[in-house]
Amino acid sequence: MRNTRIFISSLLISAMSLSLLSCSSSKDTSSSVSKKDLDSSVREEIHDNAQNNDLLSGELENKKIKWLSDWDINPDGTGKNVPTELAVFQERYGGEIEFYPTTYENRYDDLAQYIQSDEGIDFFYAGNLDAFPKGAIKQMFAPVDDYIDFSQPLWEDIQELNDSFVWDGSHYLVAVEATGDNVAVVYNRKTIAEAGLEDPKDLYERGEWNWDTFQEMMEKFADPENQHYGMDGWWYEFGLLNTTGVTPVSIEDGKLVNNLGDPAIERAENRLYDLYTKGCLINLADFSWNVQPAFIGEGKTLFYPVGLYEFYTEKKQWTAKYGEDVFFVPMPKDPDADEYYIPTGMNSYMFVSGGQNPEGVAKYLECKRFTMLDDATAELGNQQFREDYGWTDEMVEMKDEMNRLASENPVIDISRGISEDCGKVLDDGMRSAAKGTPWNETYDMINSVIDTFVNEINAAPTSADIN
């Protein structure tokens, strides 16, 4: 059985939500941007696959579903084409998605206003991992069990993951898949070669890509006085922590558990402190606290852990930043962990309370599952990576390999789903070692605070102070 572990801690914002759109909180009614559509032959193939497969059934009376987010599922001005799952939804059910734009910061305020005004917003992205369980407790979201049966063939291989998001006896969150693209170690092969180091991909394929080899490479390369930096980014602290398979707070038997005293947490934090003391980490204070991803392409930085969303754009955009010789691998394995754990994203959604078309949302999510289970349609999705984003076969294969790791042993952190305050305490605390504060000092400062958050929700969730 799949070793599914659901954890709750402060996590990196999901890849898709990081491309914040400059838009108002009103419905998107027009656009001057020329948007792509699929080649007619591709559409025809998708149509035939969807119509002739028993995994998709029934029809939709109401074909429109309303989507509130800071990013559009439909094609936009980034060069993104029609996603394969949307094409399936269009071709099989005649479905369409009406986009209600918001900003990342205003998502919940706008959602509350739409619910109050009976606008009928149907679904909301849960992959930012801040919607569950607080959104269920506050009744912003509705149970999905009347519309999705996770024991059915479309869902059975991900039922265990979805069963981890049961609140008060009902499923509130729909996980379509666990993804491995949440944090990858981005590097430039030219920089690696010129430094006389071994390609991390080769180390990974030999089973030698771990914390130790990761650190050894940075120690050999780092020389800040000559603008050589071992690692940069906002993602490596939790990226490394997640490779232990343990995160600060977990759900066990329907209750929250504080794991800050776990030896795995201490091990990861001590490693981050060691990287700091040995000069492997860029000092962002020298750059006005701004990350420098372009240093990868310029040969100044060795590693830049970040979500693969950075590469979900036209090739000219990501090569301009990272260089022509850019590649990526998973976060390195914790040599003391029982499995190869990596930071896991979750392609997941919530049904909004008062939504007008939950049946339509269920059908759309079934189309997403279909694109993963139907081999011909799945290959069309990979074809989009090659043709629209300029990916090589090698990049697609590594993405698939990272998805395999994530699917086999998902480590999903959802602490911001407890409360915003809890997430901030953990986010600040778990990053402190990489800024020069020993873990024992941080532990003494935050452990009792996390205990308070956990105990209040466990005792009386509906009356707990959740923001």
C-alpha positions as a Python dict, from the first residue, in 0.01 Angstrom:
ca = {
    (1, 'M'): (0, 0, 0),
    (2, 'R'): (122, 347, -76),
    (3, 'N'): (302, 503, 216),
    (4, 'T'): (93, 820, 241),
    (5, 'R'): (188, 1068, 509),
    (6, 'I'): (-3, 1389, 552),
    (7, 'F'): (188, 1652, 737),
    (8, 'I'): (104, 1999, 850),
    (9, 'S'): (373, 2257, 858),
    (10, 'S'): (465, 2581, 697),
    (11, 'L'): (508, 2509, 330),
    (12, 'L'): (624, 2668, 20),
    (13, 'I'): (344, 2821, -178),
    (14, 'S'): (234, 2593, -455),
    (15, 'A'): (386, 2646, -792),
    (16, 'M'): (81, 2759, -978),
    (17, 'S'): (-17, 3027, -729),
    (18, 'L'): (318, 3200, -735),
    (19, 'S'): (260, 3360, -1074),
    (20, 'L'): (48, 3637, -927),
    (21, 'L'): (-174, 3808, -1179),
    (22, 'S'): (-212, 4183, -1188),
    (23, 'C'): (-588, 4196, -1193),
    (24, 'S'): (-888, 4321, -1003),
    (25, 'S'): (-1126, 4111, -799),
    (26, 'S'): (-1399, 4130, -1060),
    (27, 'K'): (-1489, 3878, -1325),
    (28, 'D'): (-1252, 3852, -1624),
    (29, 'T'): (-1466, 3968, -1914),
    (30, 'S'): (-1216, 4069, -2179),
    (31, 'S'): (-856, 4039, -2284),
    (32, 'S'): (-643, 4199, -2552),
    (33, 'V'): (-388, 3919, -2531),
    (34, 'S'): (-380, 3668, -2813),
    (35, 'K'): (-438, 3329, -2652),
    (36, 'K'): (-325, 2995, -2788),
    (37, 'D'): (-546, 2705, -2884),
    (38, 'L'): (-460, 2346, -2955),
    (39, 'D'): (-387, 2226, -3305),
    (40, 'S'): (-704, 2087, -3462),
    (41, 'S'): (-553, 1740, -3501),
    (42, 'V'): (-465, 1734, -3130),
    (43, 'R'): (-818, 1840, -3039),
    (44, 'E'): (-958, 1566, -3259),
    (45, 'E'): (-741, 1305, -3090),
    (46, 'I'): (-845, 1429, -2745),
    (47, 'H'): (-1210, 1421, -2853),
    (48, 'D'): (-1184, 1062, -2973),
    (49, 'N'): (-997, 948, -2659),
    (50, 'A'): (-1251, 1110, -2426),
    (51, 'Q'): (-1560, 993, -2613),
    (52, 'N'): (-1447, 633, -2646),
    (53, 'N'): (-1325, 566, -2292),
    (54, 'D'): (-1553, 422, -2023),
    (55, 'L'): (-1373, 615, -1748),
    (56, 'L'): (-1577, 922, -1840),
    (57, 'S'): (-1955, 891, -1834),
    (58, 'G'): (-2274, 1093, -1821),
    (59, 'E'): (-2354, 1439, -1948),
    (60, 'L'): (-2364, 1791, -1805),
    (61, 'E'): (-2679, 2001, -1805),
    (62, 'N'): (-2500, 2310, -1670),
    (63, 'K'): (-2176, 2330, -1865),
    (64, 'K'): (-2019, 2635, -1696),
    (65, 'I'): (-1817, 2625, -1375),
    (66, 'K'): (-1695, 2936, -1193),
    (67, 'W'): (-1332, 2950, -1081),
    (68, 'L'): (-1191, 3207, -836),
    (69, 'S'): (-813, 3227, -830),
    (70, 'D'): (-504, 3439, -882),
    (71, 'W'): (-428, 3233, -1195),
    (72, 'D'): (-640, 3127, -1489),
    (73, 'I'): (-690, 2766, -1596),
    (74, 'N'): (-768, 2894, -1945),
    (75, 'P'): (-489, 3007, -2183),
    (76, 'D'): (-339, 3341, -2084),
    (77, 'G'): (-70, 3582, -2193),
    (78, 'T'): (223, 3367, -2076),
    (79, 'G'): (221, 3147, -2385),
    (80, 'K'): (32, 2870, -2206),
    (81, 'N'): (-186, 2661, -2432),
    (82, 'V'): (-520, 2499, -2350),
    (83, 'P'): (-438, 2247, -2076),
    (84, 'T'): (-508, 1891, -2181),
    (85, 'E'): (-762, 1836, -1903),
    (86, 'L'): (-953, 2149, -2004),
    (87, 'A'): (-961, 2027, -2364),
    (88, 'V'): (-1102, 1695, -2241),
    (89, 'F'): (-1368, 1884, -2040),
    (90, 'Q'): (-1457, 2086, -2349),
    (91, 'E'): (-1464, 1794, -2590),
    (92, 'R'): (-1641, 1541, -2367),
    (93, 'Y'): (-1892, 1760, -2183),
    (94, 'G'): (-1895, 2090, -2373),
    (95, 'G'): (-1768, 2243, -2052),
    (96, 'E'): (-1626, 2588, -1995),
    (97, 'I'): (-1452, 2760, -1705),
    (98, 'E'): (-1546, 3116, -1618),
    (99, 'F'): (-1249, 3286, -1452),
    (100, 'Y'): (-1298, 3525, -1160),
    (101, 'P'): (-956, 3684, -1104),
    (102, 'T'): (-827, 3789, -766),
    (103, 'T'): (-485, 3836, -611),
    (104, 'Y'): (-306, 3589, -390),
    (105, 'E'): (-337, 3822, -93),
    (106, 'N'): (-709, 3890, -144),
    (107, 'R'): (-826, 3537, -230),
    (108, 'Y'): (-1012, 3469, 92),
    (109, 'D'): (-1159, 3817, 130),
    (110, 'D'): (-1294, 3802, -223),
    (111, 'L'): (-1422, 3449, -172),
    (112, 'A'): (-1611, 3554, 142),
    (113, 'Q'): (-1771, 3843, -47),
    (114, 'Y'): (-1875, 3619, -335),
    (115, 'I'): (-2025, 3364, -95),
    (116, 'Q'): (-2217, 3638, 86),
    (117, 'S'): (-2350, 3779, -242),
    (118, 'D'): (-2457, 3435, -374),
    (119, 'E'): (-2240, 3473, -685),
    (120, 'G'): (-2212, 3095, -699),
    (121, 'I'): (-1836, 3050, -723),
    (122, 'D'): (-1793, 2677, -773),
    (123, 'F'): (-1434, 2587, -691),
    (124, 'F'): (-1112, 2714, -538),
    (125, 'Y'): (-751, 2599, -553),
    (126, 'A'): (-634, 2397, -252),
    (127, 'G'): (-278, 2336, -371),
    (128, 'N'): (-155, 2638, -175),
    (129, 'L'): (-218, 2416, 128),
    (130, 'D'): (-382, 2690, 332),
    (131, 'A'): (-748, 2597, 276),
    (132, 'F'): (-776, 2277, 484),
    (133, 'P'): (-883, 2224, 757),
    (134, 'K'): (-963, 2586, 843),
    (135, 'G'): (-1185, 2636, 539),
    (136, 'A'): (-1394, 2334, 636),
    (137, 'I'): (-1417, 2447, 999),
    (138, 'K'): (-1529, 2796, 891),
    (139, 'Q'): (-1776, 2646, 638),
    (140, 'M'): (-1628, 2831, 342),
    (141, 'F'): (-1609, 2500, 159),
    (142, 'A'): (-1854, 2214, 114),
    (143, 'P'): (-1820, 1834, 137),
    (144, 'V'): (-1764, 1659, -196),
    (145, 'D'): (-1888, 1308, -117),
    (146, 'D'): (-2221, 1351, -299),
    (147, 'Y'): (-2032, 1420, -623),
    (148, 'I'): (-1710, 1216, -614),
    (149, 'D'): (-1672, 850, -518),
    (150, 'F'): (-1305, 793, -440),
    (151, 'S'): (-1347, 415, -463),
    (152, 'Q'): (-1426, 434, -835),
    (153, 'P'): (-1160, 342, -1099),
    (154, 'L'): (-1083, 706, -1180),
    (155, 'W'): (-993, 775, -817),
    (156, 'E'): (-897, 450, -649),
    (157, 'D'): (-521, 489, -684),
    (158, 'I'): (-536, 822, -501),
    (159, 'Q'): (-810, 734, -253),
    (160, 'E'): (-565, 690, 34),
    (161, 'L'): (-435, 1043, -11),
    (162, 'N'): (-788, 1186, -26),
    (163, 'D'): (-893, 990, 281),
    (164, 'S'): (-631, 1186, 471),
    (165, 'F'): (-836, 1504, 424),
    (166, 'V'): (-1154, 1395, 597),
    (167, 'W'): (-1299, 1647, 840),
    (168, 'D'): (-1591, 1566, 1066),
    (169, 'G'): (-1663, 1254, 861),
    (170, 'S'): (-1662, 1417, 516),
    (171, 'H'): (-1415, 1479, 235),
    (172, 'Y'): (-1363, 1850, 179),
    (173, 'L'): (-1047, 1854, -29),
    (174, 'V'): (-1013, 1677, -365),
    (175, 'A'): (-654, 1578, -441),
    (176, 'V'): (-617, 1495, -810),
    (177, 'E'): (-252, 1398, -777),
    (178, 'A'): (57, 1432, -565),
    (179, 'T'): (323, 1612, -766),
    (180, 'G'): (700, 1623, -745),
    (181, 'D'): (740, 1967, -901),
    (182, 'N'): (706, 2164, -577),
    (183, 'V'): (1081, 2212, -529),
    (184, 'A'): (1356, 2104, -768),
    (185, 'V'): (1727, 2177, -746),
    (186, 'V'): (1794, 2396, -1050),
    (187, 'Y'): (2152, 2420, -1175),
    (188, 'N'): (2352, 2506, -1486),
    (189, 'R'): (2552, 2222, -1636),
    (190, 'K'): (2813, 2457, -1778),
    (191, 'T'): (2882, 2593, -1429),
    (192, 'I'): (2903, 2241, -1287),
    (193, 'A'): (3149, 2130, -1556),
    (194, 'E'): (3370, 2438, -1530),
    (195, 'A'): (3395, 2384, -1153),
    (196, 'G'): (3512, 2027, -1208),
    (197, 'L'): (3205, 1884, -1035),
    (198, 'E'): (2990, 1586, -1130),
    (199, 'D'): (2649, 1638, -1285),
    (200, 'P'): (2384, 1595, -1010),
    (201, 'K'): (2174, 1393, -1254),
    (202, 'D'): (2452, 1135, -1279),
    (203, 'L'): (2478, 1124, -899),
    (204, 'Y'): (2101, 1076, -874),
    (205, 'E'): (2100, 791, -1124),
    (206, 'R'): (2372, 613, -924),
    (207, 'G'): (2185, 661, -596),
    (208, 'E'): (2452, 902, -466),
    (209, 'W'): (2254, 1228, -468),
    (210, 'N'): (2211, 1299, -97),
    (211, 'W'): (2270, 1569, 163),
    (212, 'D'): (2639, 1482, 186),
    (213, 'T'): (2725, 1506, -185),
    (214, 'F'): (2502, 1814, -209),
    (215, 'Q'): (2699, 1989, 65),
    (216, 'E'): (3038, 1873, -63),
    (217, 'M'): (2970, 2033, -401),
    (218, 'M'): (2868, 2362, -241),
    (219, 'E'): (3171, 2369, -15),
    (220, 'K'): (3401, 2321, -316),
    (221, 'F'): (3228, 2592, -519),
    (222, 'A'): (3139, 2862, -266),
    (223, 'D'): (3367, 3167, -256),
    (224, 'P'): (3152, 3474, -181),
    (225, 'E'): (3444, 3716, -214),
    (226, 'N'): (3469, 3610, -579),
    (227, 'Q'): (3090, 3600, -633),
    (228, 'H'): (3059, 3224, -613),
    (229, 'Y'): (2761, 3116, -403),
    (230, 'G'): (2662, 2764, -308),
    (231, 'M'): (2285, 2805, -286),
    (232, 'D'): (2019, 3074, -316),
    (233, 'G'): (1641, 3089, -297),
    (234, 'W'): (1341, 3098, -64),
    (235, 'W'): (1269, 2727, -90),
    (236, 'Y'): (1567, 2526, 29),
    (237, 'E'): (1491, 2532, 405),
    (238, 'F'): (1158, 2353, 378),
    (239, 'G'): (1280, 2168, 72),
    (240, 'L'): (1554, 2006, 278),
    (241, 'L'): (1330, 1958, 581),
    (242, 'N'): (1069, 1771, 377),
    (243, 'T'): (1328, 1515, 264),
    (244, 'T'): (1330, 1374, 619),
    (245, 'G'): (970, 1258, 578),
    (246, 'V'): (877, 1444, 897),
    (247, 'T'): (740, 1796, 928),
    (248, 'P'): (667, 2017, 1228),
    (249, 'V'): (301, 1923, 1276),
    (250, 'S'): (112, 1618, 1153),
    (251, 'I'): (-242, 1480, 1153),
    (252, 'E'): (-278, 1148, 1328),
    (253, 'D'): (-617, 984, 1391),
    (254, 'G'): (-794, 1310, 1318),
    (255, 'K'): (-586, 1510, 1566),
    (256, 'L'): (-299, 1753, 1523),
    (257, 'V'): (39, 1648, 1664),
    (258, 'N'): (339, 1873, 1733),
    (259, 'N'): (652, 1707, 1591),
    (260, 'L'): (908, 1978, 1663),
    (261, 'G'): (1088, 1747, 1905),
    (262, 'D'): (1135, 1472, 1645),
    (263, 'P'): (1504, 1386, 1586),
    (264, 'A'): (1451, 1419, 1209),
    (265, 'I'): (1353, 1783, 1249),
    (266, 'E'): (1662, 1848, 1457),
    (267, 'R'): (1880, 1666, 1202),
    (268, 'A'): (1758, 1882, 914),
    (269, 'E'): (1787, 2206, 1108),
    (270, 'N'): (2140, 2121, 1221),
    (271, 'R'): (2234, 2053, 858),
    (272, 'L'): (2100, 2393, 754),
    (273, 'Y'): (2300, 2556, 1033),
    (274, 'D'): (2612, 2372, 915),
    (275, 'L'): (2558, 2498, 559),
    (276, 'Y'): (2533, 2849, 700),
    (277, 'T'): (2846, 2828, 914),
    (278, 'K'): (3050, 2688, 623),
    (279, 'G'): (2955, 2972, 390),
    (280, 'C'): (2749, 2766, 147),
    (281, 'L'): (2444, 2994, 150),
    (282, 'I'): (2417, 3329, -24),
    (283, 'N'): (2368, 3621, 214),
    (284, 'L'): (2049, 3779, 83),
    (285, 'A'): (2108, 4082, 302),
    (286, 'D'): (2379, 4176, 53),
    (287, 'F'): (2112, 4191, -219),
    (288, 'S'): (1839, 4381, -32),
    (289, 'W'): (1678, 4045, 56),
    (290, 'N'): (1609, 3966, -307),
    (291, 'V'): (1691, 3624, -452),
    (292, 'Q'): (1919, 3617, -755),
    (293, 'P'): (1800, 3338, -988),
    (294, 'A'): (1987, 3492, -1282),
    (295, 'F'): (2313, 3403, -1104),
    (296, 'I'): (2250, 3043, -1216),
    (297, 'G'): (2275, 3148, -1580),
    (298, 'E'): (2571, 3375, -1504),
    (299, 'G'): (2768, 3095, -1338),
    (300, 'K'): (2775, 3266, -997),
    (301, 'T'): (2543, 3032, -804),
    (302, 'L'): (2561, 2654, -800),
    (303, 'F'): (2211, 2554, -682),
    (304, 'Y'): (1875, 2729, -682),
    (305, 'P'): (1593, 2517, -535),
    (306, 'V'): (1259, 2636, -672),
    (307, 'G'): (931, 2503, -809),
    (308, 'L'): (919, 2383, -1167),
    (309, 'Y'): (657, 2649, -1234),
    (310, 'E'): (961, 2854, -1334),
    (311, 'F'): (976, 2638, -1648),
    (312, 'Y'): (604, 2638, -1730),
    (313, 'T'): (658, 2928, -1970),
    (314, 'E'): (799, 2974, -2318),
    (315, 'K'): (1160, 2860, -2348),
    (316, 'K'): (1294, 3208, -2415),
    (317, 'Q'): (1171, 3316, -2072),
    (318, 'W'): (1336, 3045, -1865),
    (319, 'T'): (1660, 3034, -2066),
    (320, 'A'): (1696, 3412, -2029),
    (321, 'K'): (1707, 3360, -1654),
    (322, 'Y'): (1884, 3027, -1607),
    (323, 'G'): (2086, 2987, -1928),
    (324, 'E'): (2076, 2738, -2213),
    (325, 'D'): (2246, 2464, -2008),
    (326, 'V'): (1998, 2462, -1720),
    (327, 'F'): (1869, 2136, -1575),
    (328, 'F'): (1707, 2016, -1253),
    (329, 'V'): (1698, 1719, -1016),
    (330, 'P'): (1497, 1636, -702),
    (331, 'M'): (1605, 1766, -365),
    (332, 'P'): (1883, 1536, -236),
    (333, 'K'): (1791, 1234, -25),
    (334, 'D'): (1824, 1247, 351),
    (335, 'P'): (2086, 972, 404),
    (336, 'D'): (1920, 874, 732),
    (337, 'A'): (1561, 859, 605),
    (338, 'D'): (1390, 524, 543),
    (339, 'E'): (1266, 632, 196),
    (340, 'Y'): (1348, 893, -66),
    (341, 'Y'): (1114, 1174, 37),
    (342, 'I'): (1086, 1499, -157),
    (343, 'P'): (876, 1813, -108),
    (344, 'T'): (538, 1717, -246),
    (345, 'G'): (288, 1943, -413),
    (346, 'M'): (-75, 1859, -447),
    (347, 'N'): (-296, 1933, -745),
    (348, 'S'): (-608, 1982, -536),
    (349, 'Y'): (-933, 2176, -515),
    (350, 'M'): (-1216, 2272, -279),
    (351, 'F'): (-1587, 2294, -360),
    (352, 'V'): (-1710, 2637, -249),
    (353, 'S'): (-2012, 2668, -20),
    (354, 'G'): (-2306, 2797, -224),
    (355, 'G'): (-2154, 2687, -554),
    (356, 'Q'): (-2409, 2655, -834),
    (357, 'N'): (-2254, 2367, -1025),
    (358, 'P'): (-2075, 2109, -806),
    (359, 'E'): (-2163, 1842, -1062),
    (360, 'G'): (-1969, 2037, -1324),
    (361, 'V'): (-1666, 2071, -1098),
    (362, 'A'): (-1674, 1696, -1033),
    (363, 'K'): (-1678, 1627, -1408),
    (364, 'Y'): (-1388, 1867, -1467),
    (365, 'L'): (-1181, 1699, -1196),
    (366, 'E'): (-1266, 1362, -1348),
    (367, 'C'): (-1123, 1496, -1674),
    (368, 'K'): (-803, 1583, -1491),
    (369, 'R'): (-783, 1229, -1357),
    (370, 'F'): (-854, 1093, -1704),
    (371, 'T'): (-553, 1274, -1851),
    (372, 'M'): (-334, 1089, -1601),
    (373, 'L'): (-481, 743, -1651),
    (374, 'D'): (-530, 740, -2029),
    (375, 'D'): (-184, 683, -2178),
    (376, 'A'): (-257, 849, -2511),
    (377, 'T'): (-397, 1161, -2347),
    (378, 'A'): (-115, 1174, -2092),
    (379, 'E'): (140, 1173, -2373),
    (380, 'L'): (-39, 1468, -2531),
    (381, 'G'): (19, 1652, -2203),
    (382, 'N'): (392, 1580, -2218),
    (383, 'Q'): (388, 1690, -2581),
    (384, 'Q'): (270, 2030, -2460),
    (385, 'F'): (579, 2059, -2241),
    (386, 'R'): (798, 1997, -2543),
    (387, 'E'): (616, 2215, -2794),
    (388, 'D'): (490, 2504, -2580),
    (389, 'Y'): (764, 2527, -2318),
    (390, 'G'): (1061, 2399, -2518),
    (391, 'W'): (1140, 2114, -2281),
    (392, 'T'): (1373, 1835, -2386),
    (393, 'D'): (1282, 1468, -2348),
    (394, 'E'): (1535, 1457, -2065),
    (395, 'M'): (1348, 1730, -1875),
    (396, 'V'): (1013, 1556, -1921),
    (397, 'E'): (1164, 1229, -1798),
    (398, 'M'): (1307, 1397, -1486),
    (399, 'K'): (971, 1563, -1414),
    (400, 'D'): (804, 1223, -1440),
    (401, 'E'): (1067, 1072, -1212),
    (402, 'M'): (1003, 1341, -951),
    (403, 'N'): (630, 1276, -977),
    (404, 'R'): (700, 908, -915),
    (405, 'L'): (894, 987, -597),
    (406, 'A'): (618, 1215, -474),
    (407, 'S'): (344, 965, -554),
    (408, 'E'): (516, 678, -376),
    (409, 'N'): (589, 868, -54),
    (410, 'P'): (402, 1199, -43),
    (411, 'V'): (509, 1450, 221),
    (412, 'I'): (243, 1719, 216),
    (413, 'D'): (270, 2014, 452),
    (414, 'I'): (-49, 2205, 522),
    (415, 'S'): (24, 2400, 837),
    (416, 'R'): (-105, 2722, 690),
    (417, 'G'): (-433, 2535, 673),
    (418, 'I'): (-440, 2542, 1053),
    (419, 'S'): (-415, 2919, 1077),
    (420, 'E'): (-217, 3202, 928),
    (421, 'D'): (-54, 3273, 1264),
    (422, 'C'): (61, 2913, 1311),
    (423, 'G'): (205, 2909, 961),
    (424, 'K'): (398, 3230, 1019),
    (425, 'V'): (551, 3107, 1346),
    (426, 'L'): (669, 2789, 1175),
    (427, 'D'): (785, 2966, 860),
    (428, 'D'): (1001, 3210, 1053),
    (429, 'G'): (1126, 2950, 1298),
    (430, 'M'): (1220, 2676, 1055),
    (431, 'R'): (1422, 2921, 843),
    (432, 'S'): (1626, 3053, 1136),
    (433, 'A'): (1905, 2792, 1121),
    (434, 'A'): (1995, 2899, 767),
    (435, 'K'): (2032, 3254, 900),
    (436, 'G'): (2264, 3160, 1185),
    (437, 'T'): (2039, 3069, 1480),
    (438, 'P'): (2107, 2723, 1631),
    (439, 'W'): (1805, 2492, 1633),
    (440, 'N'): (1797, 2445, 2010),
    (441, 'E'): (1739, 2819, 2055),
    (442, 'T'): (1459, 2825, 1799),
    (443, 'Y'): (1297, 2515, 1950),
    (444, 'D'): (1287, 2675, 2294),
    (445, 'M'): (1118, 2983, 2148),
    (446, 'I'): (846, 2823, 1934),
    (447, 'N'): (762, 2478, 2070),
    (448, 'S'): (516, 2594, 2336),
    (449, 'V'): (355, 2833, 2087),
    (450, 'I'): (285, 2549, 1843),
    (451, 'D'): (155, 2338, 2130),
    (452, 'T'): (-101, 2609, 2201),
    (453, 'F'): (-223, 2623, 1840),
    (454, 'V'): (-250, 2245, 1822),
    (455, 'N'): (-420, 2195, 2158),
    (456, 'E'): (-681, 2466, 2101),
    (457, 'I'): (-794, 2318, 1770),
    (458, 'N'): (-790, 1962, 1900),
    (459, 'A'): (-1004, 2060, 2199),
    (460, 'A'): (-1266, 2274, 2023),
    (461, 'P'): (-1208, 2339, 1651),
    (462, 'T'): (-1523, 2542, 1587),
    (463, 'S'): (-1446, 2788, 1869),
    (464, 'A'): (-1069, 2805, 1813),
    (465, 'D'): (-920, 3134, 1697),
    (466, 'I'): (-842, 3049, 1333),
    (467, 'N'): (-734, 3316, 1086),
}
